[in-house]
Amino acid sequence: MPKTISHDVMNERSQHLLKLLITRYIRDGQPVGSRTLSRDAELDLSSATIRNIMADLEEMGLVRSPHMSAGRVPTAQGYRVFIDSLLQINPLNGAEEALLRKQLTQLYGGQRLMEQTSTLLSEITHLVGVVMLPRRDSNMLRHVEFLSLSNKRILVILVVNEQEVQNRIIYPSRGYSERELQQIANYLNTEFAGKDIKTVRKHLLQELKAVRKHIDETMKAAIEVADQAFATEEMVDDFVLSGQTNLMDVAELSNVEKLRDLFAAFNQKQDILHLFDQAIKAQGMQIFIGEESGYEVLGDCSVITSPYVLKGEILGVLGVIGPTRMAYERIIPIVDLTAKLLGSALTQG
């Protein structure tokens, strides 16, 4: 693997031509030749000089020549130098900023807010939008309500932590009347509000085992419903993701095998979650370019993430996944602002 190259190693002409090549390639998606650079560079350089500079950049590992092509394209390392040292971030488009602010101030808390944020990221960037759900060591019960549905089903409405709303459907062994569900909710809210849900569930199951013979019907009902409602495996959804099909329009990812592997990684979640965990630990905005992610399946992709914060605590990260050939100067401020707005929406909630 080529050594990491500082832009200080390159002279001003090399930097200028690398920036021009990458900007042109991002825009057109075609290998960039010396003749094109000579025409666009606005420098008093001969084609031979430009070819020599391109050869030097290729030796540094910043560009490469695709098979059977006279032009060159940037490598992951070339993109890294470009982003770290040469990129000029554009102000966010006014209409895009207004849309983000409007949408993210209309929803408060819960997974619906996360899903909406992911969808907005996808729609505005035309890439894959990802929002990691809040990571907490515990879920403190604030309030619980139950709503009877058809076929014995019950809708559970949980308010946890700082007014975070979680909804789920459970399937108890028998149907429950609205009166019974209200009694169960009253009991749970009175006895366990402010306590960790895992602890509540464990306490109830221990109580059932200890006094099974003497327990009354209301208590039995409360334990059965709470056992399902507070099941820990249903408390975590890891992340929400939108816009996978946008990648089908990207030439570099149009290979069926590549898309299949990418979609499998999205569904299996493990690799994406591990990458987002790295982003949380690093703090601040992170950009993983191609091989930098450490995952072969993301070798032709870039991942841009930014943390969202509530009361000074990083709850998770959000970001976009797309081809390495993306408009970084536009995408970076979108991800940055979206993270700030999500944190504000959670604070207001």
Secondary structure by P-SEA (a helix, b strand, c coil): cccccccccccaaaaaaaaaaaaaaaaccccccaaaaaacccccccaaaaaaaaaaaaaaccccccccccbbbbcaaaaaaaaacccccccccaaaaaaaaaaaaaccccaaaaaaaaaaaaaaaccbbbbbcccccbbbbcbbbbbbbcccbbbbbbbcccbbbbbbcccccccccaaaaaaaaaaaaaccccccaaaaaaaaaaaaaaccccccaaaaaaaaaaaaaacccccccccccccccccccccccccaaaaaaaaaaaaaaaaaaaaaaaaaaaccbbbbccccccccccccbbbbbbbbbcccccccccccccccccccccaaaaaaaaaaaaaaaaaac
